[in-house]
Amino acid sequence: MMAIAKSPKVTTDRELINKFSVQQLKQQELSYSKIGCVAEHTQGSENLEIHYRCQSSQNIHGFVAQKFIRINGSPKKSSELVGIVNAVLFSVGDLDLIYGSPSVRRRYLDILLSQVDKEYLLSIQQYQKAIPRETIF
């Protein structure tokens, strides 16, 4: 989560919200959660936080979730979090890297390269806007 501001297990942030929290949300009208860490590196440390604020809604899911990123207490975009914490995750599903299509390998490499090169991340985001197909992050 802290490496690319997205969970590797779910496709939408809404899926991170526990169904029992949604039931409580209907009673309280507002729910809040936070994920955080302190990233230590040679230049010092950074306090990283991902906040979720949920409000009940009339949509099909019964609520909407808003995500907010903070780095050292200052609001930031998700893309600014990428590269502070570098992580490589391997799971059973990663066999697709070997047996799957080239697009699966390209997406995996794009995520890894984006963590170490901000210019690469910005370039890939501009490319995705110009040619709307599948999104990277």
DSSP file (Angstrom, degrees, kcal/mol; ACC not computed):
  #  RESIDUE AA STRUCTURE BP1 BP2  ACC     N-H-->O    O-->H-N    N-H-->O    O-->H-N    TCO  KAPPA ALPHA  PHI   PSI    X-CA   Y-CA   Z-CA
    1    1 A M     >        0   0    0      0, 0.0     4,-1.8     0, 0.0     5,-0.3   0.000 360.0 360.0 360.0 -46.0    0.0    0.0    0.0
    2    2 A M  T  4  +     0   0    0      1,-0.2    83,-0.4     2,-0.2    82,-0.2   0.676 360.0  59.5 -76.3 -15.6    2.7    2.5    1.0
    3    3 A A  T  4 S+     0   0    0      3,-0.2    80,-0.8     1,-0.1    81,-0.2   0.902 128.9   4.4 -79.3 -41.5    4.8    1.9   -2.1
    4    4 A I  T  4 S-     0   0    0      2,-0.4    -2,-0.2    78,-0.2    78,-0.2   0.262  96.5-112.1-130.3  12.0    2.3    2.8   -4.8
    5    5 A A  S  < S+     0   0    0     -4,-1.8     2,-0.3     1,-0.2    -3,-0.2   0.711  89.4  90.5  63.9  22.3   -0.7    4.1   -2.8
    6    6 A K  S    S-     0   0    0     -5,-0.3    -2,-0.4    72,-0.1    -1,-0.2  -0.991  79.2-112.8-143.6 150.6   -2.8    1.1   -4.0
    7    7 A S        -     0   0    0     -2,-0.3     3,-0.2     1,-0.1     9,-0.0  -0.624  13.4-146.0 -80.5 139.6   -3.4   -2.4   -2.6
    8    8 A P  S    S+     0   0    0      0, 0.0    -1,-0.1     0, 0.0     3,-0.0   0.600  96.3  55.4 -77.1  -9.1   -2.0   -5.3   -4.6
    9    9 A K  S    S+     0   0    0      2,-0.0     2,-0.3     1,-0.0    -2,-0.0   0.707 105.1  44.4 -97.8 -23.1   -5.0   -7.4   -3.6
   10   10 A V        -     0   0    0     -3,-0.2     3,-0.1     1,-0.1    -3,-0.1  -0.816  61.9-141.6-125.3 161.8   -8.0   -5.3   -4.7
   11   11 A T  S    S+     0   0    0     -2,-0.3     2,-0.3     1,-0.1    -1,-0.1   0.750  87.5  33.5 -93.5 -26.6   -9.0   -3.4   -7.8
   12   12 A T  S >  S-     0   0    0      1,-0.1     3,-1.1    -6,-0.0     4,-0.3  -0.946  75.1-125.5-129.0 152.2  -10.8   -0.4   -6.0
   13   13 A D  G >  S+     0   0    0     -2,-0.3     3,-1.9     1,-0.2     4,-0.4   0.801 107.1  70.4 -62.0 -28.6  -10.2    1.3   -2.7
   14   14 A R  G >  S+     0   0    0      1,-0.3     3,-1.4     2,-0.2    -1,-0.2   0.831  88.6  63.0 -58.7 -32.9  -13.8    0.6   -1.8
   15   15 A E  G <  S+     0   0    0     -3,-1.1    -1,-0.3     1,-0.3    -2,-0.2   0.643  91.4  66.4 -69.6 -13.5  -12.9   -3.1   -1.5
   16   16 A L  G <  S+     0   0    0     -3,-1.9     2,-0.5    -4,-0.3    -1,-0.3   0.658  81.0  94.9 -78.2 -16.2  -10.5   -2.2    1.4
   17   17 A I  S <  S-     0   0    0     -3,-1.4     2,-0.1    -4,-0.4     5,-0.0  -0.659  82.3-121.2 -84.4 125.7  -13.4   -1.1    3.6
   18   18 A N    >>  -     0   0    0     -2,-0.5     4,-1.4     1,-0.1     3,-0.7  -0.375  14.8-129.2 -64.6 137.8  -14.7   -3.8    5.9
   19   19 A K  H 3> S+     0   0    0      1,-0.3     4,-1.4     2,-0.2    -1,-0.1   0.805 109.1  56.8 -62.4 -28.8  -18.4   -4.7    5.3
   20   20 A F  H 3> S+     0   0    0      1,-0.2     4,-1.8     2,-0.2    -1,-0.3   0.829 102.3  55.6 -71.0 -30.5  -19.1   -4.3    9.1
   21   21 A S  H <> S+     0   0    0     -3,-0.7     4,-2.4     2,-0.2    -1,-0.2   0.872 103.4  55.3 -65.1 -37.0  -17.7   -0.7    8.9
   22   22 A V  H  X S+     0   0    0     -4,-1.4     4,-1.6     2,-0.2    -2,-0.2   0.894 105.8  51.3 -64.1 -39.8  -20.3    0.0    6.1
   23   23 A Q  H  X S+     0   0    0     -4,-1.4     4,-0.7     1,-0.2    -1,-0.2   0.914 112.7  45.4 -63.3 -41.8  -23.1   -1.1    8.5
   24   24 A Q  H >X S+     0   0    0     -4,-1.8     4,-2.2     1,-0.2     3,-0.7   0.855 106.4  61.5 -67.2 -34.3  -21.8    1.2   11.2
   25   25 A L  H 3X S+     0   0    0     -4,-2.4     4,-3.0     1,-0.3    31,-0.3   0.875  96.7  58.3 -59.7 -39.0  -21.4    4.0    8.6
   26   26 A K  H 3< S+     0   0    0     -4,-1.6    -1,-0.3     1,-0.2    -2,-0.2   0.812 112.1  41.6 -62.4 -29.2  -25.1    3.9    7.9
   27   27 A Q  H << S+     0   0    0     -3,-0.7    -2,-0.2    -4,-0.7    -1,-0.2   0.849 124.9  33.2 -84.6 -36.6  -25.7    4.7   11.6
   28   28 A Q  H  < S-     0   0    0     -4,-2.2    -2,-0.2     1,-0.0    -3,-0.2   0.612  90.1-139.2 -99.5 -14.2  -22.9    7.3   12.1
   29   29 A E  S  < S+     0   0    0     -4,-3.0    27,-0.7    -5,-0.2     2,-0.3   0.233  79.0  56.4  75.1 -13.6  -22.9    9.0    8.6
   30   30 A L  E     -A   55   0A   0     -6,-0.2     2,-0.3    25,-0.2    25,-0.2  -0.976  56.4-179.0-152.5 135.5  -19.0    9.1    8.6
   31   31 A S  E     -A   54   0A   0     23,-2.3    23,-2.9    -2,-0.3     2,-0.4  -0.965   8.3-168.7-132.6 150.7  -16.2    6.6    8.9
   32   32 A Y  E     +A   53   0A   0     -2,-0.3     2,-0.3    21,-0.2    21,-0.2  -0.998   8.4 171.6-143.3 140.2  -12.5    7.2    8.9
   33   33 A S  E     -A   52   0A   0     19,-2.3    19,-2.8    -2,-0.4     2,-0.3  -0.976  10.5-159.7-145.5 161.7   -9.4    5.1    8.7
   34   34 A K  E     -A   51   0A   0     -2,-0.3     2,-0.4    17,-0.2    17,-0.2  -1.000   7.7-164.1-145.1 140.2   -5.6    5.7    8.2
   35   35 A I  E     +A   50   0A   0     15,-2.6    15,-3.1    -2,-0.3     2,-0.3  -0.984  28.1 165.1-119.0 134.9   -2.6    3.7    7.1
   36   36 A G  E     +A   49   0A   0     -2,-0.4     2,-0.3    13,-0.2    13,-0.2  -0.971  17.2 171.4-149.2 162.8    0.8    5.1    8.0
   37   37 A C  E     -A   48   0A   0     11,-2.2    11,-2.9    -2,-0.3     2,-0.5  -0.973  31.2-120.6-159.6 165.2    4.5    4.4    8.3
   38   38 A V  E     -A   47   0A   0     -2,-0.3     2,-0.6     9,-0.2     9,-0.2  -0.976  25.7-151.7-112.8 119.5    7.8    6.2    8.8
   39   39 A A  E     -A   46   0A   0      7,-2.9     7,-2.1    -2,-0.5     2,-0.4  -0.828   9.8-159.8 -94.7 117.9   10.2    5.7    6.0
   40   40 A E  E     +A   45   0A   0     -2,-0.6     2,-0.3     5,-0.2     5,-0.2  -0.829  22.9 152.5 -97.9 132.7   13.8    5.9    7.1
   41   41 A H  E >   -A   44   0A   0      3,-3.2     3,-1.9    -2,-0.4    -2,-0.0  -0.900  59.4 -84.7-148.5 178.0   16.5    6.6    4.5
   42   42 A T  T 3  S+     0   0    0      1,-0.3     3,-0.1    -2,-0.3    -2,-0.0   0.783 124.4  52.9 -62.2 -28.5   20.0    8.2    4.4
   43   43 A Q  T 3  S-     0   0    0      1,-0.2     2,-0.4     0, 0.0    -1,-0.3   0.502 125.0 -88.3 -84.6  -3.0   18.6   11.7    4.1
   44   44 A G  E <   -A   41   0A   0     -3,-1.9    -3,-3.2     2,-0.0     2,-0.3  -0.993  58.0 -55.2 136.3-143.9   16.4   11.3    7.2
   45   45 A S  E     -A   40   0A   0     -2,-0.4     2,-0.4    -5,-0.2    -5,-0.2  -0.955  33.4-153.0-138.9 158.6   12.9   10.1    7.6
   46   46 A E  E     -A   39   0A   0     -7,-2.1    -7,-2.9    -2,-0.3     2,-0.7  -0.997  15.0-136.2-133.9 138.0    9.4   10.8    6.2
   47   47 A N  E     -A   38   0A   0     -2,-0.4    25,-3.4    -9,-0.2    26,-0.4  -0.844  27.3-168.2 -93.6 115.0    6.0   10.3    7.8
   48   48 A L  E     +AB  37  71A   0    -11,-2.9   -11,-2.2    -2,-0.7     2,-0.4  -0.875   8.5 175.5-110.3 136.4    3.7    8.7    5.2
   49   49 A E  E     -AB  36  70A   0     21,-2.3    21,-2.4    -2,-0.4     2,-0.5  -1.000  20.2-163.9-141.6 140.4   -0.1    8.5    5.6
   50   50 A I  E     -AB  35  69A   0    -15,-3.1   -15,-2.6    -2,-0.4     2,-0.4  -0.992  20.1-165.3-120.0 120.2   -3.0    7.3    3.5
   51   51 A H  E     -AB  34  68A   0     17,-3.4    17,-2.6    -2,-0.5     2,-0.4  -0.840   7.0-163.0-107.8 141.5   -6.4    8.5    4.9
   52   52 A Y  E     -AB  33  67A   0    -19,-2.8   -19,-2.3    -2,-0.4     2,-0.5  -0.993   3.3-171.8-123.4 126.8   -9.8    7.1    3.9
   53   53 A R  E     -AB  32  66A   0     13,-2.4    13,-2.7    -2,-0.4     2,-0.4  -0.980   9.7-166.6-117.3 122.8  -13.0    9.1    4.6
   54   54 A C  E     -AB  31  65A   0    -23,-2.9   -23,-2.3    -2,-0.5     2,-0.4  -0.887   6.9-176.4-113.2 139.2  -16.2    7.2    3.9
   55   55 A Q  E     -AB  30  64A   0      9,-2.2     9,-2.5    -2,-0.4   -25,-0.2  -0.982  33.6-103.5-131.1 145.2  -19.7    8.7    3.8
   56   56 A S  E     + B   0  63A   0    -27,-0.7     7,-0.3    -2,-0.4     2,-0.3  -0.323  45.6 178.3 -65.2 150.6  -23.0    7.0    3.2
   57   57 A S        -     0   0    0      5,-1.8    -1,-0.0     2,-0.1   -31,-0.0  -0.945  42.6-118.9-149.3 164.3  -24.4    7.3   -0.2
   58   58 A Q  S    S+     0   0    0     -2,-0.3    -2,-0.1     3,-0.1     5,-0.0   0.347  77.2 114.1 -88.9   5.9  -27.4    6.3   -2.3
   59   59 A N  S >  S-     0   0    0      1,-0.1     3,-1.0     2,-0.0    -2,-0.1  -0.105  88.7 -90.0 -72.2 177.5  -25.1    4.5   -4.8
   60   60 A I  T 3  S+     0   0    0      1,-0.3    -1,-0.1     2,-0.1    -2,-0.0   0.769 126.9  48.4 -60.8 -29.1  -25.1    0.7   -5.3
   61   61 A H  T 3  S-     0   0    0      2,-0.2    -1,-0.3     1,-0.0     3,-0.1   0.637 105.9-125.0 -88.6 -15.5  -22.4    0.2   -2.6
   62   62 A G  S <  S+     0   0    0     -3,-1.0    -5,-1.8     1,-0.1     2,-0.3   0.409  80.6  45.9  87.3  -2.5  -24.1    2.3    0.0
   63   63 A F  E     -B   56   0A   0     -7,-0.3     2,-0.4    -5,-0.0    -7,-0.2  -0.989  65.6-135.8-161.2 162.6  -21.1    4.6    0.5
   64   64 A V  E     -B   55   0A   0     -9,-2.5    -9,-2.2    -2,-0.3     2,-0.5  -0.965  18.5-150.7-122.4 144.7  -18.3    6.6   -1.2
   65   65 A A  E     -B   54   0A   0     -2,-0.4     2,-0.4   -11,-0.2   -11,-0.2  -0.963   5.0-162.0-119.4 130.5  -14.7    6.5   -0.1
   66   66 A Q  E     -B   53   0A   0    -13,-2.7   -13,-2.4    -2,-0.5     2,-0.4  -0.922   9.7-149.2-110.0 135.6  -12.3    9.4   -0.5
   67   67 A K  E     -B   52   0A   0     -2,-0.4     2,-0.4   -15,-0.2   -15,-0.2  -0.877  12.8-174.5-107.3 136.1   -8.5    8.9   -0.3
   68   68 A F  E     -B   51   0A   0    -17,-2.6   -17,-3.4    -2,-0.4     2,-0.4  -0.995   9.9-153.2-129.1 135.0   -6.1   11.5    0.9
   69   69 A I  E     -BC  50  76A   0      7,-0.7     7,-2.3    -2,-0.4     2,-0.4  -0.885  11.3-174.2-107.6 137.3   -2.3   11.2    0.9
   70   70 A R  E     -BC  49  75A   0    -21,-2.4   -21,-2.3    -2,-0.4     2,-0.5  -0.999   8.9-170.2-132.0 132.4   -0.1   13.1    3.4
   71   71 A I  E >  S-BC  48  74A   0      3,-2.4     3,-1.9    -2,-0.4   -23,-0.2  -0.984  84.5 -15.7-120.3 118.8    3.7   13.2    3.4
   72   72 A N  T 3  S-     0   0    0    -25,-3.4    -1,-0.1    -2,-0.5   -24,-0.1   0.852 130.3 -54.8  52.2  37.9    5.1   14.8    6.6
   73   73 A G  T 3  S+     0   0    0    -26,-0.4    -1,-0.3     1,-0.2   -25,-0.1   0.321 113.9 116.0  85.0  -8.0    1.7   16.2    7.3
   74   74 A S  E <  S-C   71   0A   0     -3,-1.9    -3,-2.4     1,-0.0    -1,-0.2  -0.786  71.7-111.4 -98.1 137.0    1.3   17.9    4.0
   75   75 A P  E     +C   70   0A   0      0, 0.0     2,-0.3     0, 0.0    -5,-0.2  -0.415  46.4 171.6 -64.3 136.7   -1.4   16.9    1.5
   76   76 A K  E     -C   69   0A   0     -7,-2.3    -7,-0.7    -2,-0.1     2,-0.2  -0.907  34.6-100.5-140.1 166.1    0.0   15.3   -1.7
   77   77 A K    >>  -     0   0    0     -2,-0.3     3,-1.3     1,-0.1     4,-0.6  -0.537  38.3-111.4 -82.6 157.0   -1.1   13.5   -4.8
   78   78 A S  H >> S+     0   0    0      1,-0.3     3,-1.4     2,-0.2     4,-0.9   0.865 116.8  61.2 -55.9 -38.1   -0.7    9.7   -4.9
   79   79 A S  H 34 S+     0   0    0      1,-0.3    -1,-0.3     2,-0.2     3,-0.1   0.759  96.2  60.5 -64.5 -23.6    2.0    9.9   -7.5
   80   80 A E  H <4 S+     0   0    0     -3,-1.3    -1,-0.3     1,-0.2    -2,-0.2   0.694  99.9  56.0 -77.1 -17.8    4.2   11.9   -5.0
   81   81 A L  H XX S+     0   0    0     -3,-1.4     3,-1.8    -4,-0.6     4,-0.6   0.790  85.1 100.3 -79.0 -29.9    4.1    8.9   -2.7
   82   82 A V  B 3< S+d   85   0B   0     -4,-0.9   -78,-0.2     1,-0.2     4,-0.1  -0.357  85.2  21.6 -62.9 129.1    5.5    6.6   -5.3
   83   83 A G  T 34 S+     0   0    0    -80,-0.8    -1,-0.2     2,-0.5     3,-0.2   0.219  96.1  92.6 100.9 -14.2    9.2    5.9   -4.9
   84   84 A I  T <4 S+     0   0    0     -3,-1.8     2,-0.6     1,-0.3    -2,-0.1   0.932  97.6  30.3 -75.8 -46.4    9.6    6.9   -1.2
   85   85 A V  B  < S-d   82   0B   0     -4,-0.6    -2,-0.5   -83,-0.4     2,-0.5  -0.963  83.4-156.2-110.7 116.5    9.0    3.3   -0.1
   86   86 A N        +     0   0    0     -2,-0.6     2,-0.3    -3,-0.2    26,-0.1  -0.799  20.6 167.9 -95.4 133.1   10.3    0.8   -2.7
   87   87 A A        -     0   0    0     -2,-0.5     2,-0.4    25,-0.1    28,-0.1  -0.997  25.9-158.9-145.5 146.4    8.8   -2.7   -2.6
   88   88 A V        -     0   0    0     -2,-0.3     2,-0.5     2,-0.0    -2,-0.0  -0.996  16.1-165.7-124.6 123.7    8.7   -5.8   -4.8
   89   89 A L        -     0   0    0     -2,-0.4     2,-0.5     2,-0.0    -2,-0.0  -0.937   5.2-172.5-114.2 127.8    5.8   -8.2   -4.2
   90   90 A F        +     0   0    0     -2,-0.5     2,-0.3     3,-0.0    -2,-0.0  -0.979  15.1 161.3-117.9 132.3    5.8  -11.7   -5.6
   91   91 A S    >   -     0   0    0     -2,-0.5     3,-1.9     1,-0.0     4,-0.1  -0.837  56.1 -90.3-137.8 175.8    2.6  -13.9   -5.2
   92   92 A V  G >  S+     0   0    0      1,-0.3     3,-1.7    -2,-0.3     4,-0.1   0.869 123.4  62.1 -57.2 -37.3    1.2  -17.0   -6.9
   93   93 A G  G >  S+     0   0    0      1,-0.3     3,-1.7     2,-0.1    -1,-0.3   0.679  83.9  79.6 -63.5 -16.5   -0.5  -14.7   -9.4
   94   94 A D  G X   +     0   0    0     -3,-1.9     3,-1.8     1,-0.3     4,-0.4   0.521  64.9  87.9 -73.6  -2.9    2.9  -13.6  -10.6
   95   95 A L  G X> S+     0   0    0     -3,-1.7     4,-2.8     1,-0.3     3,-1.1   0.750  74.6  73.1 -62.3 -21.1    3.3  -16.8  -12.6
   96   96 A D  H <> S+     0   0    0     -3,-1.7     4,-2.1     1,-0.3    -1,-0.3   0.764  82.8  68.4 -62.2 -24.3    1.5  -14.7  -15.2
   97   97 A L  H <4 S+     0   0    0     -3,-1.8    -1,-0.3     2,-0.2    -2,-0.2   0.848 112.6  29.7 -61.8 -32.3    4.8  -12.8  -15.6
   98   98 A I  H <4 S+     0   0    0     -3,-1.1    -2,-0.2    -4,-0.4    -1,-0.2   0.892 136.4  25.0 -90.8 -48.8    6.2  -16.0  -17.1
   99   99 A Y  H  < S+     0   0    0     -4,-2.8    -3,-0.2     2,-0.0    -2,-0.2   0.597 107.5  83.6 -96.7 -13.1    3.2  -17.6  -18.7
  100  100 A G  S  < S-     0   0    0     -4,-2.1    -3,-0.0    -5,-0.4    -4,-0.0   0.004  87.3 -68.1 -84.8-170.4    1.0  -14.6  -19.4
  101  101 A S    >>  -     0   0    0      1,-0.1     4,-1.2     4,-0.0     3,-1.0  -0.292  44.7-108.3 -76.4 161.3    0.9  -12.0  -22.1
  102  102 A P  H 3> S+     0   0    0      0, 0.0     4,-2.5     0, 0.0     5,-0.2   0.803 116.4  65.7 -59.2 -29.2    3.6   -9.3  -22.7
  103  103 A S  H 3> S+     0   0    0      1,-0.2     4,-2.3     2,-0.2     5,-0.2   0.845  98.0  53.6 -64.4 -32.1    1.2   -6.6  -21.4
  104  104 A V  H <> S+     0   0    0     -3,-1.0     4,-2.0     2,-0.2    -1,-0.2   0.919 110.9  45.7 -66.0 -43.8    1.3   -8.3  -17.9
  105  105 A R  H  X S+     0   0    0     -4,-1.2     4,-2.4     2,-0.2    -2,-0.2   0.898 112.1  51.8 -65.4 -40.4    5.1   -8.1  -17.9
  106  106 A R  H  X S+     0   0    0     -4,-2.5     4,-2.8     2,-0.2    -2,-0.2   0.919 109.1  49.7 -63.0 -44.5    5.1   -4.5  -19.2
  107  107 A R  H  X S+     0   0    0     -4,-2.3     4,-2.1     2,-0.2    -1,-0.2   0.919 111.1  49.7 -61.2 -43.8    2.7   -3.4  -16.4
  108  108 A Y  H  X S+     0   0    0     -4,-2.0     4,-2.1     1,-0.2    -2,-0.2   0.930 113.4  45.4 -61.3 -46.8    4.9   -5.1  -13.8
  109  109 A L  H  X S+     0   0    0     -4,-2.4     4,-3.0     1,-0.2     5,-0.3   0.888 109.4  55.9 -64.7 -39.3    8.0   -3.4  -15.1
  110  110 A D  H  X S+     0   0    0     -4,-2.8     4,-2.1     1,-0.2    -1,-0.2   0.908 108.6  47.9 -58.9 -42.1    6.2    0.0  -15.3
  111  111 A I  H  X S+     0   0    0     -4,-2.1     4,-1.1     2,-0.2    -2,-0.2   0.932 114.0  46.2 -65.5 -45.5    5.3   -0.3  -11.6
  112  112 A L  H >X S+     0   0    0     -4,-2.1     4,-0.7     1,-0.2     3,-0.6   0.934 114.8  46.2 -63.2 -46.2    8.9   -1.2  -10.6
  113  113 A L  H >X S+     0   0    0     -4,-3.0     4,-1.5     1,-0.2     3,-0.7   0.852 106.3  59.7 -66.1 -34.2   10.5    1.5  -12.8
  114  114 A S  H 3< S+     0   0    0     -4,-2.1     7,-0.2    -5,-0.3    -1,-0.2   0.796  99.5  58.6 -64.1 -27.7    8.0    4.2  -11.5
  115  115 A Q  H << S+     0   0    0     -4,-1.1    -1,-0.2    -3,-0.6    -2,-0.2   0.782 115.9  32.2 -72.9 -26.3    9.2    3.6   -8.0
  116  116 A V  H << S+     0   0    0     -4,-0.7     2,-0.4    -3,-0.7    -2,-0.2   0.547 120.8  47.2-108.4  -8.8   12.8    4.5   -8.8
  117  117 A D     X  -     0   0    0     -4,-1.5     4,-1.8     1,-0.1     3,-0.3  -0.863  54.4-171.4-140.3 102.7   12.3    7.1  -11.5
  118  118 A K  H  > S+     0   0    0     -2,-0.4     4,-2.6     1,-0.2     5,-0.2   0.855  90.5  57.2 -61.0 -36.8    9.8   10.0  -11.1
  119  119 A E  H  > S+     0   0    0      1,-0.2     4,-2.4     2,-0.2    -1,-0.2   0.888 105.4  51.2 -62.2 -38.5   10.3   11.1  -14.7
  120  120 A Y  H  > S+     0   0    0     -3,-0.3     4,-2.6    -7,-0.2    -1,-0.2   0.923 109.4  50.5 -63.3 -44.0    9.3    7.6  -15.9
  121  121 A L  H  X S+     0   0    0     -4,-1.8     4,-2.1    -7,-0.2    -2,-0.2   0.929 111.8  46.9 -59.5 -46.8    6.2    7.8  -13.7
  122  122 A L  H  X S+     0   0    0     -4,-2.6     4,-2.2     1,-0.2    -1,-0.2   0.898 112.7  50.3 -63.1 -40.5    5.2   11.2  -15.2
  123  123 A S  H  X S+     0   0    0     -4,-2.4     4,-2.3     1,-0.2    -2,-0.2   0.914 110.7  48.0 -64.5 -43.3    5.9    9.9  -18.7
  124  124 A I  H  X S+     0   0    0     -4,-2.6     4,-2.3     2,-0.2    -1,-0.2   0.862 110.8  52.1 -68.1 -34.3    3.7    6.8  -18.3
  125  125 A Q  H  X S+     0   0    0     -4,-2.1     4,-1.8    -5,-0.2    -1,-0.2   0.914 110.4  47.9 -66.5 -42.2    0.9    8.9  -16.8
  126  126 A Q  H  X S+     0   0    0     -4,-2.2     4,-2.1     1,-0.2    -2,-0.2   0.901 111.3  51.4 -63.7 -40.4    1.0   11.3  -19.8
  127  127 A Y  H  X S+     0   0    0     -4,-2.3     4,-2.5     1,-0.2    -2,-0.2   0.919 108.0  51.8 -61.4 -44.6    1.0    8.3  -22.1
  128  128 A Q  H  < S+     0   0    0     -4,-2.3     5,-0.2     1,-0.2    -1,-0.2   0.849 110.1  49.2 -63.5 -34.2   -2.0    6.8  -20.3
  129  129 A K  H  < S+     0   0    0     -4,-1.8    -1,-0.2     1,-0.2    -2,-0.2   0.884 113.4  46.4 -70.4 -37.9   -3.9   10.1  -20.7
  130  130 A A  H  < S+     0   0    0     -4,-2.1    -2,-0.2     1,-0.3    -1,-0.2   0.853 123.9  32.0 -73.5 -34.9   -3.1   10.3  -24.4
  131  131 A I  S  < S-     0   0    0     -4,-2.5     2,-0.8    -5,-0.2    -1,-0.3  -0.783  83.6-154.6-124.2  85.3   -4.0    6.7  -25.2
  132  132 A P        +     0   0    0      0, 0.0    -3,-0.1     0, 0.0     2,-0.1  -0.476  47.1 116.1 -70.2 106.6   -6.8    5.7  -22.8
  133  133 A R  S    S-     0   0    0     -2,-0.8     2,-0.3     1,-0.4    -5,-0.0  -0.005  76.1 -13.7-129.6-119.0   -6.7    1.9  -22.4
  134  134 A E  S    S-     0   0    0     -2,-0.1    -1,-0.4     1,-0.0     2,-0.2  -0.654  72.0-120.2 -89.4 150.2   -5.9    0.3  -19.1
  135  135 A T        -     0   0    0     -2,-0.3   -10,-0.1     1,-0.1    -1,-0.0  -0.589   7.5-146.9 -90.5 153.1   -4.6    2.3  -16.2
  136  136 A I              0   0    0     -2,-0.2    -1,-0.1   -12,-0.1   -25,-0.1   0.927 360.0 360.0 -83.1 -49.5   -1.3    1.6  -14.6
  137  137 A F              0   0    0   -132,-0.0    -1,-0.1   -26,-0.0    -2,-0.0   0.386 360.0 360.0-118.6 360.0   -2.0    2.7  -11.0
